[in-house]
Amino acid sequence: MAQSLAKIVLHLVYSTKNREPWIEDSFRSGLHAYLAGACRAVGSEAYRVGGTDDHVHIACTLPRTLTVSKLLEEIKKSSSVWVKNQDDKLRSFAWQAGYGAFSVGASQVPVLLSYIDNQWEHHHSSTFKEEFLNFLNRYGIEYDERYLWD
C-alpha cells in the first residue's frame, strides 16, 4: 500500500490544576470552541468538547503524524494561554500535568458524544475523581493514586 491511512478516535479527559473550578459559565462555550479549533490546528478532527467547571472531555481523532502526548501538549498549551487572556483574574489558570486518553471504537462514538453532552447531569452524582478512576478501571489501566492528582 502506497498510502498510510488511519482513523483513531480518542476520548481525552483532563482537569484544571488541583481541580480548581476555573471554567466559568462566562467563557466555557468559548473555551470548548477554542479546544475544538486547537485540535483542528494540529490535524485532529474534534467531534465534541464538553465538561464542567473543573475538567474537559474531548472526542477527537489522533492525527496520523502526532503522538497522543504531543496532541495533548499542543491543545493544553495553547488553550492555557487563551484562558489566561480572557480575564486578569485567570492569570493563574493551569491545566493538570497529566491526562487520560482512551481509545474508542467507531460504534461507540455516539455513546461518547452523548456522555460528553451530559456532563453536568452526570456530575450531580459523581465527582471528577470518581469519574476518572472509573475510566482507568474500565480500561484496565494500572495506576498509583498517589501520582494521579495535581
C-alpha positions in Angstrom: 0.0 0.0 0.0 1.5 3.3 -1.1 -0.6 5.5 1.3 -0.7 5.5 5.1 -4.2 5.8 6.4 -5.7 5.7 9.9 -8.7 6.8 11.9 -8.1 6.5 15.6 -10.8 8.0 17.8 -9.8 9.2 21.3 -11.6 10.3 24.4 -9.4 12.8 26.1 -10.0 13.8 29.7 -8.1 16.2 31.9 -8.8 18.7 34.6 -7.7 22.1 35.8 -4.8 22.0 38.2 -6.0 20.8 41.6 -9.4 20.6 40.1 -10.0 24.3 40.7 -13.3 25.5 39.3 -11.8 27.9 36.8 -14.1 27.1 33.9 -16.9 29.6 34.5 -20.1 29.9 32.5 -19.0 33.2 31.1 -16.3 31.6 28.9 -17.0 27.8 28.9 -18.5 27.7 25.5 -15.7 29.8 24.1 -13.1 27.5 25.7 -14.8 24.5 24.2 -14.8 26.1 20.8 -11.2 27.1 21.2 -10.2 23.5 22.2 -12.0 22.2 19.1 -10.1 24.7 17.0 -6.8 23.7 18.7 -7.5 20.1 17.7 -8.1 21.1 14.1 -5.0 23.3 14.1 -2.9 20.1 14.6 -4.8 18.0 12.2 -7.3 16.3 14.6 -11.0 16.1 13.9 -12.8 17.3 17.0 -16.2 15.6 17.3 -17.2 17.1 20.6 -15.8 19.1 23.5 -17.5 19.4 26.9 -17.1 19.3 30.6 -17.8 21.2 33.8 -16.1 23.9 35.8 -13.0 21.8 36.6 -12.4 19.5 33.7 -12.9 18.8 30.0 -13.7 15.9 27.7 -12.7 15.9 24.1 -13.8 13.3 21.5 -11.4 13.6 18.6 -9.2 11.8 16.1 -5.5 11.2 16.6 -3.6 12.8 13.7 -1.6 10.3 11.8 1.6 12.2 12.3 1.3 13.0 16.1 1.6 11.1 19.3 -1.1 11.3 21.9 1.3 13.2 24.2 2.1 15.7 21.5 -1.6 16.2 20.7 -2.3 16.9 24.4 0.7 19.1 24.8 -0.4 21.3 21.9 -4.0 21.7 22.8 -3.3 22.2 26.5 -0.6 24.7 25.9 -2.5 26.9 23.5 -5.7 26.8 25.4 -4.0 27.7 28.7 -2.7 30.9 27.0 -6.2 31.6 25.6 -7.8 31.2 29.1 -5.3 33.5 30.7 -6.0 36.2 28.2 -9.8 36.1 28.9 -9.6 38.0 32.2 -6.9 39.2 34.6 -8.4 37.0 37.3 -7.5 34.0 35.2 -3.7 34.7 35.1 -3.1 31.8 37.5 -5.1 29.3 35.4 -3.4 26.0 34.7 -4.3 22.5 33.4 -3.2 19.5 35.4 0.0 18.0 34.2 -1.5 14.6 33.3 -4.4 13.4 31.2 -6.4 10.4 30.3 -6.5 9.2 26.7 -8.8 6.3 25.9 -9.4 4.6 22.5 -13.0 4.5 21.2 -14.3 2.2 18.6 -16.4 3.7 15.8 -19.6 2.1 17.1 -19.1 3.8 20.5 -18.7 7.3 19.2 -22.4 8.2 19.5 -22.4 6.9 23.1 -19.3 9.0 23.9 -20.8 12.2 22.3 -23.9 11.7 24.4 -21.8 11.2 27.5 -19.8 14.4 26.9 -23.1 16.3 26.2 -24.5 15.3 29.5 -21.5 16.1 31.8 -23.5 18.5 34.1 -26.1 15.9 34.8 -23.5 13.1 35.2 -21.6 15.1 37.8 -24.7 15.6 40.1 -23.9 12.0 41.2 -20.2 11.6 40.9 -17.0 13.7 41.2 -14.3 14.2 38.6 -12.0 11.9 40.6 -14.7 9.2 40.8 -15.3 9.5 37.0 -11.6 9.4 36.1 -10.9 6.3 38.4 -13.9 4.6 36.8 -12.4 5.2 33.3 -9.0 3.8 34.4 -10.6 0.7 35.9 -12.9 0.2 32.9 -9.9 0.3 30.5 -7.7 -1.9 32.8 -5.1 0.9 33.3 -2.8 0.3 36.2 -2.1 3.4 38.3 -0.8 4.6 41.6 -3.4 7.1 43.0 -0.6 9.0 44.8 0.5 10.3 41.4 -2.8 10.9 39.7 -3.8 14.2 41.1 -2.0 17.6 41.0 
